[in-house]
Amino acid sequence: MNNKFDALKDDDSGDHDQDNGSPKDSEKEKAEDEEKDQNTIKRKPVVPGAGEHPLQYNYTFWYSRRTPGRPASTQSYEQNIKQIGSFASVEQFWRFYSHMIRPGDLTGHSDFHLFKEGIKPMWEDDANKSGGKWIIRLRKGLASRCWENLILAMLGEQFMVGEEICGAVVSVRFQEDIISIWNKTASDQATTARIRDTLRRVLNLPPNTIMEYKTHTDSIKFCFMWMKRTFLQDKLVEKLKMDTVF
């Protein structure tokens, strides 16, 4: 199933001066108009097909893969996440999911993201910036089953926290896999507690399973400190190399 796009042109019904310019000016104006039309292309929201079972919210699958070692900057991370597609019904979800690789079969530093349509899987997104996420670290071999149980619970509105849920992520790493669910309001302790308890139930987690809640604000701070430290280390190495040469 492909995403559908629709070109929405601006209304040019306002008053305009008559064209008295040179052909070169006309070509420039034409190019600017074409660029303007391209910038106004909007994605048409997906809708359930005839006879399909609609979900309460539309959702979008994303995929990302990066080289391990250090956190990516916001700009490089945003460029690295790829949108797979959006869906609005149970049937449309299964059409995507049945053709996707299972997390347990992914390699390297790979992530699947499933977020409500219109929310990017980024800390800085308006819907996410005041929120946080519950994190569970899994031993290898459990990611596929836990991911499926988590997203089915999310699509089925089993968390019962209104519009608080933003999305879920499964992160495949070399020695472990990580699963997380994101919500809008980190300061709402009653809501985060309900999400935690529901997560334990739908994943059938043992009572001694360690679950960590981390605000996106803290994640951003940690990432910034890591990048700053890495930058200073690189500068120090560069200086030592120069001292060695001279």
N, C-alpha and C positions, 0 to 999 in steps of 0.2 A: 504494500500500500504506500503510495507516494503522497507527500505533502502537496497540497494545491495552493497555488499562488494567484493573486489577482492584482492587476495594476490599477491603482486608484489615482487618478489625475487631479491636480488642484483645479479649482474653479477659476478660469481666466476671464470671468465676465466683467471685470473692472475696466475702467477707461484706460486706453493706451494711446500714445502718440502715433501718428502715421509714420510709416517706414520711409524716411528720407535719407537713410545712411547708405554707405557703400556696400557692394556685394560682400566684402570681407567682414563688415560689421554684421551683415545678415547671417553669414555662416557662423560667426561667433555666437550670435544670439540663438541660432538653431541648436548649436552644440550645447549651450547652457540649458536650453529647454529640455533637450534629450536627457542630460544629466539629472535635471530636476525630476523628470518622469521616473528615471531609474531609482532615485532616492525615495520616491513616494510609493514604491512597491511594498505592499503589505501582505502578510500571510493570512489567507482566509481561515478562520477557525474551523476545526474539524467538527462534524456533527454525526450523530448516530445514523446508520443507514436504515432503510425501511425494515421493520421487523426486528431490529437489533435491540439489545438490552442496554440502555444508557447508564453510564456511571454518574455519580454525583458531581464529579469534577472531570475536566479534561486533563490528560497527563502527557508528558513528553519523555521519551527515552533519550539519554545522552551516553556517549562513550568518550573516554580519555585514556591516553597512554603517554607516559613520559619516561625520560631517562632518570634512574635513581641517583641519589647523592645529595641533592640540595633542593629546597623548596623553590618552586617557580614563582616569578613575579606575577602580579595580577594580570598584566597585559599578556604575558606569554601563556599563562594558564587559560585565559579566556580564548586565546587563539587555538589552544590545543584541544578544547572540548568540542566534540562533533555531535551535532543533533542527528539522531537516527530517525525520529518521526513522532508524530502525536496521534492520540486516539481518544475517542469519546464513548466507546461502548465496550462491553465484555468481548464481543466478537472481534473488534478491531485490535484489542489488546492481544488476544491469542494469535491473531495473524502475525503480529510482530514477534511475540515471544517464542512461538514455535519455530521460527527461523533464526533465532539468536543463539550464539554460542553460550553455553552455561559457564558461570564464573569459574567453576572448578577446572574448566578446560582452557582458560586464558593463561597467558604466560607473561612474565615480566611485571612491571608496575602498571597494571591496567585497572580501570574503574568503569563500572556501569552506574548510571544515575537515573533515577525515575522521579521526576518532579512535576508538580502541578503545572499545567500549561501557563506560560508567562513568567515563571520563576526560573532563573538560571541557577545551576548548582554551584553558586559562588557565595562566599561569606558576605560580600559587599552588596549583594542584591537587596533591594528595599524590603522585600518580604523576609529576608534572612538576617539582616544586620543586627537586629535586636534579639535574635534567638540563639539557639544552641543545638546540640545533638547528643543523643545517647550513643555510646560507642561500645561495641563488643568485639573482642579479639578472639578469633576462632583458630583452632588447629586445622592444618591442611586436611581437606577432604569433606569439610562441612559446609563450605560456602554456598554451593548450588542449592542444597535443600533449605538452608536458612534464608537465602535470598528469595526463593520462591515463596516460602511461608510468609516472609515479611511483606513483600509487595502485594500478595493476595489479601493479606489482612488490611493493608493500607487502602487498596482499591475497594474493598468491601466495607470500609468505614468501621472497622472493629475497634479502633482506638477511642472512639466516642469523645473527642475533644473539640468538636466544631471545626473551625477553619484553621486550627493550630498547626496541623501537619503540613509541612512544605514538600518533603520528599524523602527519598532513601538512597543510600549509596552502598555498594559493595566494592571493596578495594582488595585486589589480589596482589600479594607480596610474596617474596621468595620463601620466607620461613613461616608465615602466618597469613591469614586473611582477616579483613576488618569489615564489619557491617555496622551501619549507623542509620539513624532516623532523625531528621531535622524538624524542629518546630520553630514557631515565630517568636515566642515570648519566653526568654530564659528566666525572667524574674517571677513567672507564674509557677510557684513550686507545686501547687496542687495539680496543675496540668502536667508538669514534667513527671510527677510521681505516678500519675495515671498512665502515661505513656510507658514508663518503666515497667509497671506491673503488667500491662497488656503485652509488652514485648517479651517478658518472661514467659507468659502463657502461650503466645502464638508460636514461639520458637522452642517451647518445651525445655527451657533452660534448667539445669540443675540448680538447687538452692545456693550453692557456693560460687556460682558464676560471677566473675567480677564485671561490673558495669560502670562505665565512667561517663559522667555528664560534663561536657565542655562547651562553654559559651563561644560564639564566633568571635567576640571581642578578644578573648584570651587567645584564640587561634591566630588571629591577625597579629597580636603582640608577639607571640612566639615566633611566627614566621618572619616578622620584621627584625627581631633580635638575632635570629639565625642568619638572615641575609647580611645583617650588619657585621656579625662576627666573621662570616665567610669572606666578606669584602676586605675586612682588616687583615685576615690571614693571607689572602691573595696578595695584598699590598706588601705585607712583611716578606713573603716569599720572593716577590719581585725585587724588593730592596736588597735582600740577601744575595740574590743572583747578580745584581749590579755591583755590589761590594766585592763579590768574588772575581768578577771580570776585571775590575780596576785594582 
